[in-house]
Amino acid sequence: MIDFRYHLVSIVAIFLALTVGIVLGTTMLQDPLLNTLQSETSRLREESEELRAEKDVAEQLSTGNDQLVDAYAEQMLADQLTGTRVVIVETPGVDEAMRDGLVNRVQQAGGTVPGRLVFAEEYGDPEQATFVDELVDQLAQGETAAQGGAYERAGMELARALIAPTEEEREETGEQPEEEAENGYDAAAVLAGFSEAGLLTVHGDPAGKSDIALVLAPAEPFTVPSSTDPPQDDVASPANTAYIALTRALRDAAEGAVLVGGATSVEPGGIISQARSEESRFATVDTAGTVAGDVVAALALAISTEGRSGNYGVGEGVDAFLPDPLPRPNESEENTTGTEPAAGEENAKDDGEERGR
């Protein structure tokens, strides 16, 4: 018969065996284990130092590249946008430093900026779509409003109010710019209507005085409505659809438009990422906000005035870092030889004349 003393001895023997095993194990394995850990720590430290050195070199190269591009930007952009009027279209949350840098490059290329449209968050809010649709009907000014969804119609109405008709279009209709209001259409009134509705703010005087649009993506991707169940990080915001429709309409009206943004614009849910996935016909640049990226954006505007487009930068879906071939400089009235044109010879385009159209 097994009594209590037998159980007690057995339990003591088990714990004694465990104690002896732990002592022997730690004593025998201590040196190899410590040596392994020390070796791994040393290896990781060396890799970290190598990566830090590579990062420093990459930053120095990037700084040097920016300095090089900045030094030759004037020659690269000379006359690329001479005579071209560029309206700046800002989505909500645009980085102001990026905008200012882009405006400087447009002006450096010889272009002018008659004004800017700064959109409010309400414009891209899907709950405001019905309101936007009704507003377009009110602003149609007696004409049949464009067909399609709310944002397709709003985009076409805004594009019509911003983009000046080409010389060919004026010749076909016999319409002069100053006659537009008399003919029943007032571009400034359309922009004022959107502004009074709280959907955008107008800076400057871009109404009917723009040849092409530069649309700026937000610094961070638009948020997806919380109604998405379950939440998904790669689902694009409805605001993307609204501003892509606007950019598409601007492209159709001007035969060219450019959508630009920084690295976040090609992240999942980014507006440029979505535009590229939809194979939109307007140009895109995903490196805006950098010295080289702003120059590329100005070059993208220039090729757009030539009827070309493409996706430029470093993100997914790009054609190249910059347009290839590069755009042709837009000659001013003075010819390149510095001599007067021969009798009967046509002068080059006036600075105010639209380019490539």
Sequence and secondary structure as in RCSB ss.txt:
>XXXX:A:sequence
MIDFRYHLVSIVAIFLALTVGIVLGTTMLQDPLLNTLQSETSRLREESEELRAEKDVAEQLSTGNDQLVDAYAEQ
MLADQLTGTRVVIVETPGVDEAMRDGLVNRVQQAGGTVPGRLVFAEEYGDPEQATFVDELVDQLAQGETAAQGGA
YERAGMELARALIAPTEEEREETGEQPEEEAENGYDAAAVLAGFSEAGLLTVHGDPAGKSDIALVLAPAEPFTVP
SSTDPPQDDVASPANTAYIALTRALRDAAEGAVLVGGATSVEPGGIISQARSEESRFATVDTAGTVAGDVVAALA
LAISTEGRSGNYGVGEGVDAFLPDPLPRPNESEENTTGTEPAAGEENAKDDGEERGR
>XXXX:A:secstr
   HHHHHHHHHHHHHHHHHHHHHHHHHHHHHHHHHHHHHHHHHHHHHHHHHHHHHHHHHHHHHHHHHHHHHHHH
HHTTSSTT BEEEEE TT  HHHHHHHHHHHHHTT B  EEEEE GGGG GGGHHHHHHHHHHHTTTS    SSH
HHHHHHHHHHHHB   HHHHHHHT  GGGTTTTT  HHHHHHHHHHTTSEEEEE  TT BSEEEEE  SS     
TT SS  TT   HHHHHHHHHHHHHHHHHT EEEE  GGGGSTT HHHHHHHTT SSEEES TTSHHHHHHHHHH
HHHHHTT   EESSSTT SBSS SS       SS TTSS   TT      TTS S  
